[in-house]
Amino acid sequence: MASFQIVEVSFEPIDHEPSLEDEFTMTAVSKEIETIDDIDKLREGATNLLKVAMHRQAVIRGLCKRLAQLETYGTTTKTYKG
């Protein structure tokens, strides 16, 4: 069985709540999606939203890595024994 070192950083529950700006954006985009009649425009919008989601995920991943390094004073190493 493989072994891994895991770093756990706790977050407050409030960190997971959408901001007022997030809620505004969700409402605005939802309303715009509801008014689209052209399937090609809908596909283009969906593709753009996917790109935004993937970019956001990459940023979050990078920030989490930096946070883990800061929280552990850079002493964390990835280990794998397979």
C-alpha positions in Angstrom: 0.0 0.0 0.0 1.3 3.5 -0.9 2.0 5.9 1.9 1.5 9.7 1.7 2.1 12.6 4.0 -1.0 14.8 4.3 -1.1 18.4 5.5 -4.4 19.5 6.9 -5.2 23.2 7.2 -8.5 24.1 8.8 -10.9 26.7 7.4 -13.7 28.5 9.0 -17.2 27.6 7.6 -17.7 31.2 6.5 -14.8 30.7 4.0 -17.1 28.5 2.0 -20.0 30.9 1.6 -20.4 32.9 -1.6 -19.6 36.6 -1.3 -22.2 39.2 -2.2 -20.3 39.8 -5.5 -20.4 36.0 -6.2 -24.2 36.0 -5.6 -24.7 39.0 -7.9 -22.6 37.4 -10.6 -24.6 34.1 -10.3 -27.9 36.0 -10.6 -26.7 38.1 -13.6 -25.3 35.1 -15.5 -28.3 32.9 -14.7 -30.7 35.6 -16.1 -28.5 35.9 -19.2 -28.5 32.2 -19.8 -32.3 32.0 -19.4 -32.7 34.6 -22.3 -30.4 32.8 -24.8 -32.3 31.3 -27.7 -29.3 30.5 -30.0 -27.8 27.2 -29.1 -24.4 28.3 -30.5 -24.3 31.2 -28.2 -25.3 29.0 -25.3 -22.4 26.6 -26.2 -20.0 29.5 -26.4 -21.1 30.8 -23.0 -20.8 27.3 -21.5 -17.3 27.0 -22.9 -16.3 30.4 -21.5 -17.7 29.5 -18.0 -15.8 26.2 -18.1 -12.6 28.1 -18.9 -13.2 30.5 -16.0 -13.9 27.6 -13.6 -10.7 25.8 -14.7 -8.7 29.0 -14.3 -10.2 29.5 -10.8 -9.4 26.0 -9.9 -5.7 26.4 -10.9 -5.5 29.6 -8.8 -7.1 27.9 -5.8 -4.7 25.0 -6.1 -1.7 27.3 -6.3 -2.9 29.3 -3.3 -3.5 26.1 -1.3 0.0 24.9 -2.0 1.4 28.3 -0.9 -0.7 28.3 2.3 0.4 24.8 3.2 4.1 25.9 2.8 3.5 29.0 4.9 1.6 27.1 7.6 4.3 24.4 7.9 7.2 26.9 7.5 8.2 25.2 4.3 9.0 21.9 6.1 6.3 19.9 4.3 7.5 17.4 1.7 5.5 15.1 -0.5 6.4 11.5 0.2 5.4 8.4 -1.7 6.5 4.8 -0.9 5.1 2.4 -3.5 
